[in-house]
């Protein structure tokens, strides 16, 4: 079964947040990753991922 780009993006969003959310040194990188993978205009239904 193939995942849609939206589903893949949501997974990348969650993984990137889990990897960086608690590491202060990467907060700047996190904000970039968050914009790329968690853009609410793309992932509107993933409010639990984009509501950071």
N, C-alpha and C positions, 0 to 999 in steps of 0.2 A: 504494500500500500504506500503510495507516494504522499508526502506531506506537502501542503501548500507553502508558498513563500511566507505567508502570514504566520503559519504554525512554526516554521523553522525560525523565523525572526523572533517569535515569542520565546522560544527555547533559548536562543542566543542571548536575548535580553535577560532572561532569568539567570542564566549561567554567568553572564558578565557581571550582573549585580551581586551574585553570591560570592564571586571571586574578589570583588573590589570594595564592597560596601563597608567592610570593617577595617580597611587598610588606608590610613590617612594619606600615606605617601602617594597613593594612586587616585586620589579624589579628582584631580584634573583629568586623568585618563578616563575615569569613570564617567565624568560628565560628557565626554566625547562619545564613549561607547553607548551611553544612555541615549544620546541624540540619534545615533545611527540605528540602534536596534529597538529602541523604545519610543520612537516618534509617535505621539498619540494620534497624529493625523493619519498614520498608517495602521496602527494597532488600537483602534478605538475601543474594541470590545475587551481588550486586555487591561482594564482599569487597575487591576491588582498589580500589574507590572509597571504601569506608567505613572502611578500616583505617588511617586517618590518626591 
